[in-house]
């Protein structure tokens, strides 16, 4: 049986670690120990050594396997080690109603300790009960928050499973995201010409004016049903009496359609190029692809198993899309169909973050069901 007090205790212990992105060494060591104690074969040598050298306070991605006691296709369950800031000095407190919240002015870390605890509790119950299951793989990644940088540096050829669940989503337990976006960031540097703004402004080329004009021509916010555009920063100029020669701006595009994201990026760059050339300046444009969009079909095995497990647990299954990225983007890009499941985290990326012991219990129970559901059951 799932043990709520054990869940609360493990959550509180893990939440006490400082584990902001690239600083997950201590929590990673703890979780690796816990997985070994549960009888899993744990390896941490699948992470690019260049990444580890660049981030000495990070922890390697953790890949662990619990050997099955019956035949069946391997299953993968994943969560991540890191939190956003402010995450130094975290401490979790539990209210009388079972709500777990941060004791101070930090995030709680339910994103993604709730996912880790759900997996650990499910493995504990399975070991205690002797439940039948196929090989279960666990992937606990580092540095997920900065565009899944940890899993970017993981060798996915180590994964045997072709059905994966990433526990890293807000919403009622029973919710799963089947699609997530491409995320592109962009930088535009406009080079004009400096001149004295009082004596000879006509001799200058105002880079800031070019940027301002172009920004007004670009739609931002929700620019389609499945796409968003944002211009986030703009810097430039040197003094009030100097025509600004250089301006730099940055932004991002998200879209559930990879081709649409690229099209909008091309359109934005074209507008900056045309307007800058018309004014006599030069525009330098650069884009970075952080993660790529995926969509798992409703009839995919992972989705059928999820719906079957929800039904067995008396949960309403809700299949959604999200404009947030996760390690599921990396898994799908590597050819491993993965969906993202809600695991009991609310108000994430804020100091108002919280979870509930009851939701963590439901998440663990659903995870157990996913780990033990038989292939013939999923096809009923």
C-alpha angles and dihedrals in degrees: 000000000000109000114217094193091052090049092051092047095049092045091051092048094050094043090059092069121096099235111158114155113297090014101079100113099115098043089045092054090049094050092046088054092049092050092050090049088055089057100258123142102240126199129178100176099094096087124100106261090216088062092049092048090052092048108036093169092055124090127234117256108270119231116184135172131204106199113234126243093208137033123272142107114299117257128212127212120186141185135155136249103214135082133199121250142303083056105126116111095014119175127175124217127189121220123216091260092056097259112144115207139161115278093214142019096302137093115272096229095231081136093098113347088080089062093046093048091049090054094044093049092047091051091047093053092046091052092046095047099040090229116180116254143151122242108308118207122197124199117188109182135201127224097014095149096066093066095297094296093161095055090042084068097046125105102236092187085083090068115092097179120098094190118063141177121200110199100210113107138107123228137067117331105264094050119121131180113221096179135039134175143262107246118206125179122198140196125200121190116191118199116198129153130278122231138157106279093211104040105029114005090150089067091061134078108221107221092185092055090051090051093047093049092049094047090057088057094054121085112226134185117034101002094171140358092278104021140077133186126196135178104205110174140020127182135168149104129085109222142357093253096049125082102239110252100184132037128174125194134176136196146147142239126209125188137160085220113068093201091051091053091053092047093053091046091053091049093052093049091048092054092051092046095049095046094045094049091047089056092047098254137110128246122206112198128189132176133193125200109215102175134355128234121255137181125197113203121241092242095052115124093246091054094046090051091048093052091046091050092048091051091050090051094047092247127139108238114224117191113199144156125237136204090213123093128228142165086282086077090059093044093051091046087054090054097258110125106228135173128194118237131200112249108175111287126134135181089011122188090033140087086247091067116134145160136195128233088225091056092047088052092051091048091051092048091050090048091052089051091051091048094051105033111121121233092237089054093054089056095051 
